[in-house]
């Protein structure tokens, strides 16, 4: 199912940048990297996605390495409300274009 | 624009009863996905439907589970003869584009099934 590897948990101080890594060494050329988060058993929330280039929106930045085998989600100024499980997902024709969620990274933002 | 609506939010059933979970996608979305999340686990894909068609049910258990998305009305996930192991949160998601697109999924708040 999931084609990604993420650390199970991370801490981040409030106000600092949170950098969440993801390895996807078997990613194919037409597969996108998506990030979602799930706050305390709520429905998952879309954050950002990208193919090759770095992406930025109002929530976060996505940095994808040149070989596309790994990526980093950056929350520039983490707040307590960013405490959640963050899922990195590879999606494309090789995965039936489905979103397969792994176990994600549990991020705790510390006051 | 209302988001993905799921009901009931909480459902309690006794073993052997039937559970019906409903999902109304976002306006203009014709693609619906169902996921199951067991306690302390990640989300597991169950089924992907378009209006009146099941496109991918590779994640559905072979027995007791079925899903539909009729031309009119919400998508329904039906679990017959529930067992305690069916206790989980069931999330529905919708998308304006299907497998060929790169659009994101929009999730509902989930339906939490408890089997006594």
Boltz contact constraints between the chains, C-beta under 6 A:
constraints:
  - contact:
      token1: [A, 32]
      token2: [B, 102]
      max_distance: 6.0
  - contact:
      token1: [A, 43]
      token2: [B, 91]
      max_distance: 6.0
  - contact:
      token1: [A, 43]
      token2: [B, 107]
      max_distance: 6.0
  - contact:
      token1: [A, 43]
      token2: [B, 108]
      max_distance: 6.0
  - contact:
      token1: [A, 43]
      token2: [B, 109]
      max_distance: 6.0
  - contact:
      token1: [A, 43]
      token2: [B, 110]
      max_distance: 6.0
  - contact:
      token1: [A, 44]
      token2: [B, 107]
      max_distance: 6.0
  - contact:
      token1: [A, 46]
      token2: [B, 104]
      max_distance: 6.0
  - contact:
      token1: [A, 97]
      token2: [B, 99]
      max_distance: 6.0
  - contact:
      token1: [A, 98]
      token2: [B, 45]
      max_distance: 6.0
  - contact:
      token1: [A, 99]
      token2: [B, 105]
      max_distance: 6.0
  - contact:
      token1: [A, 101]
      token2: [B, 42]
      max_distance: 6.0
  - contact:
      token1: [A, 101]
      token2: [B, 43]
      max_distance: 6.0
  - contact:
      token1: [A, 102]
      token2: [B, 42]
      max_distance: 6.0
  - contact:
      token1: [A, 103]
      token2: [B, 42]
      max_distance: 6.0
